[in-house]
Amino acid sequence: MILWFVLIGILVYFLVGGDWNLNSFQRKSAGNHLDERLAKGEISIEEYQKLKTTLKENE
């Protein structure tokens, strides 16, 4: 019975435009997180370059 609820829930999720991003279940590296922050405009290019250099030095 519970299995049917789960299957119906998944079906409804996809029908309303849901999108499962399997990469979100993987642990992101600091570099990937930094790349995403730059892409979203949360940090400037100068900040990105400074932080990227700091990450490389600490590896």
PAPAPA-677700 format. One record per residue: x, y negated, z negated of N, C-alpha, C, O in turn; residue number from 1; chain. Coordinates in nm, 2 decimals. Atoms other than C-alpha are relative to their C-alpha. Layout:
BEGIN
> X, Y, Z, X, Y, Z, X, Y, Z, X, Y, Z, NUM, A
...
END
This chain:
BEGIN
> 0.08, 0.12, 0.00, 0.00, 0.00, 0.00, 0.09, -0.13, 0.00, 0.06, -0.22, 0.08, 1, A
> -0.09, 0.11, 0.01, 0.28, -0.24, -0.09, 0.07, -0.02, 0.13, 0.10, -0.13, 0.17, 2, A
> -0.07, 0.00, -0.13, 0.46, -0.15, 0.23, -0.08, -0.08, 0.10, -0.03, -0.15, 0.18, 3, A
> 0.09, 0.06, -0.09, 0.16, -0.27, 0.43, 0.00, -0.16, -0.02, 0.00, -0.23, 0.07, 4, A
> 0.00, 0.14, 0.03, 0.16, -0.61, 0.25, 0.13, -0.06, 0.05, 0.13, -0.17, 0.10, 5, A
> -0.13, 0.05, -0.04, 0.53, -0.65, 0.32, 0.00, -0.01, 0.15, 0.05, -0.11, 0.20, 6, A
> 0.00, 0.00, -0.15, 0.49, -0.56, 0.69, -0.09, -0.11, 0.05, -0.05, -0.18, 0.15, 7, A
> 0.09, 0.11, -0.04, 0.19, -0.80, 0.73, 0.06, -0.13, -0.03, 0.05, -0.23, 0.05, 8, A
> -0.06, 0.12, 0.03, 0.38, -1.07, 0.55, 0.11, -0.04, 0.10, 0.12, -0.15, 0.14, 9, A
> -0.11, 0.02, -0.09, 0.68, -1.03, 0.78, -0.06, -0.04, 0.14, -0.01, -0.14, 0.20, 10, A
> 0.07, 0.04, -0.13, 0.45, -1.04, 1.09, -0.05, -0.14, 0.00, -0.04, -0.21, 0.09, 11, A
> 0.06, 0.13, 0.01, 0.27, -1.35, 0.97, 0.12, -0.11, 0.00, 0.10, -0.21, 0.06, 12, A
> -0.12, 0.09, 0.01, 0.61, -1.52, 0.89, 0.05, -0.03, 0.14, 0.07, -0.14, 0.18, 13, A
> -0.05, 0.02, -0.13, 0.73, -1.46, 1.25, -0.11, -0.07, 0.09, -0.07, -0.14, 0.18, 14, A
> 0.11, 0.06, -0.08, 0.39, -1.56, 1.40, -0.01, -0.15, -0.02, -0.04, -0.23, 0.07, 15, A
> 0.01, 0.14, 0.03, 0.40, -1.90, 1.23, 0.14, -0.08, 0.03, 0.15, -0.19, -0.01, 16, A
> -0.12, 0.06, -0.05, 0.75, -1.97, 1.37, 0.12, 0.01, -0.10, 0.22, -0.06, -0.09, 17, A
> -0.11, -0.03, 0.09, 0.97, -1.83, 1.09, 0.12, 0.05, 0.08, 0.11, 0.11, 0.18, 18, A
> -0.12, -0.04, -0.06, 1.33, -1.77, 1.18, 0.10, 0.05, -0.11, 0.14, -0.03, -0.19, 19, A
> -0.10, -0.05, 0.09, 1.56, -1.55, 0.98, 0.14, -0.02, 0.05, 0.17, 0.03, 0.16, 20, A
> -0.14, 0.03, -0.04, 1.92, -1.66, 0.99, 0.08, 0.10, -0.08, 0.10, 0.08, -0.20, 21, A
> -0.08, -0.10, 0.07, 2.12, -1.35, 0.90, 0.13, -0.05, -0.05, 0.19, 0.00, -0.14, 22, A
> -0.13, 0.05, 0.04, 2.43, -1.56, 0.87, -0.01, -0.07, -0.14, 0.08, -0.09, -0.21, 23, A
> 0.02, 0.07, 0.13, 2.27, -1.74, 0.57, 0.03, 0.10, -0.12, 0.05, 0.06, -0.23, 24, A
> -0.02, -0.10, 0.11, 2.31, -1.41, 0.37, 0.15, 0.02, -0.02, 0.19, 0.08, -0.12, 25, A
> -0.15, -0.02, 0.01, 2.69, -1.41, 0.43, 0.06, -0.12, -0.08, 0.01, -0.23, -0.07, 26, A
> -0.07, 0.10, 0.08, 2.92, -1.60, 0.20, 0.08, -0.09, 0.10, 0.15, -0.04, 0.18, 27, A
> -0.07, 0.10, -0.09, 3.05, -1.92, 0.38, 0.13, -0.04, -0.07, 0.14, -0.05, -0.19, 28, A
> -0.13, 0.05, 0.05, 3.41, -2.02, 0.35, -0.01, -0.15, -0.02, -0.10, -0.22, 0.03, 29, A
> 0.00, 0.15, 0.02, 3.50, -2.37, 0.24, 0.01, -0.07, 0.13, -0.05, -0.18, 0.14, 30, A
> -0.01, 0.07, -0.13, 3.60, -2.46, 0.59, -0.13, 0.00, 0.08, -0.16, -0.11, 0.14, 31, A
> 0.13, 0.00, -0.07, 3.26, -2.36, 0.73, -0.09, -0.10, -0.06, -0.17, -0.17, 0.00, 32, A
> 0.08, 0.10, 0.07, 3.09, -2.56, 0.46, 0.04, -0.14, 0.04, -0.05, -0.23, 0.05, 33, A
> -0.05, 0.14, -0.04, 3.31, -2.86, 0.55, -0.05, -0.03, 0.14, -0.09, -0.15, 0.16, 34, A
> 0.05, 0.02, -0.14, 3.22, -2.82, 0.92, -0.15, -0.04, 0.00, -0.19, -0.13, 0.08, 35, A
> 0.14, 0.03, 0.00, 2.85, -2.82, 0.84, -0.03, -0.13, -0.06, -0.11, -0.20, -0.01, 36, A
> 0.02, 0.14, 0.06, 2.88, -3.13, 0.62, 0.03, -0.11, 0.10, -0.04, -0.21, 0.11, 37, A
> -0.04, 0.09, -0.11, 3.05, -3.31, 0.91, -0.11, -0.01, 0.10, -0.15, -0.11, 0.15, 38, A
> 0.10, -0.01, -0.10, 2.79, -3.19, 1.16, -0.13, -0.07, -0.05, -0.21, -0.13, 0.03, 39, A
> 0.13, 0.06, 0.05, 2.50, -3.31, 0.93, 0.02, -0.15, -0.02, -0.08, -0.22, -0.05, 40, A
> -0.03, 0.14, 0.03, 2.67, -3.65, 0.89, 0.01, -0.04, -0.14, 0.01, -0.15, -0.18, 41, A
> -0.01, 0.02, 0.14, 2.72, -3.61, 0.52, 0.14, -0.06, -0.03, 0.15, -0.13, -0.13, 42, A
> -0.13, 0.05, 0.02, 3.09, -3.70, 0.55, 0.05, -0.06, 0.13, 0.01, -0.02, 0.24, 43, A
> -0.05, 0.07, -0.12, 3.29, -3.92, 0.79, 0.11, 0.09, 0.05, 0.16, 0.19, -0.01, 44, A
> -0.11, -0.07, -0.06, 3.56, -3.79, 1.02, 0.12, -0.01, -0.08, 0.20, 0.09, -0.09, 45, A
> -0.12, 0.02, 0.09, 3.83, -3.94, 0.80, 0.00, 0.09, -0.12, 0.09, 0.15, -0.16, 46, A
> 0.02, -0.09, 0.11, 3.69, -3.76, 0.50, 0.02, 0.15, 0.03, 0.09, 0.22, -0.04, 47, A
> -0.01, -0.14, -0.05, 3.66, -3.44, 0.70, 0.15, 0.04, 0.02, 0.19, 0.15, -0.03, 48, A
> -0.14, -0.04, -0.03, 4.03, -3.45, 0.81, 0.08, 0.00, -0.13, 0.16, 0.09, -0.14, 49, A
> -0.07, 0.00, 0.13, 4.15, -3.53, 0.46, -0.03, 0.13, -0.08, 0.06, 0.19, -0.13, 50, A
> 0.04, -0.12, 0.07, 3.95, -3.25, 0.31, 0.05, 0.13, 0.06, 0.09, 0.22, 0.00, 51, A
> -0.05, -0.12, -0.07, 4.05, -3.00, 0.58, 0.15, 0.02, -0.02, 0.20, 0.13, -0.04, 52, A
> -0.14, 0.00, 0.03, 4.42, -3.09, 0.52, 0.02, 0.06, -0.14, 0.11, 0.14, -0.16, 53, A
> -0.01, -0.04, 0.14, 4.37, -3.04, 0.15, -0.02, 0.15, -0.01, 0.04, 0.22, -0.08, 54, A
> 0.03, -0.14, 0.00, 4.21, -2.70, 0.21, 0.12, 0.09, 0.05, 0.15, 0.19, 0.00, 55, A
> -0.11, -0.08, -0.06, 4.50, -2.58, 0.43, 0.12, 0.00, -0.09, 0.19, 0.10, -0.10, 56, A
> -0.12, 0.00, 0.10, 4.76, -2.69, 0.17, -0.03, 0.09, -0.11, 0.07, 0.15, -0.17, 57, A
> 0.03, -0.09, 0.12, 4.58, -2.49, -0.10, -0.02, 0.14, 0.03, -0.05, 0.22, -0.06, 58, A
> 0.02, -0.14, -0.03, 4.55, -2.17, 0.09, 0.11, 0.09, -0.04, 0.11, 0.21, -0.01, 59, A
END
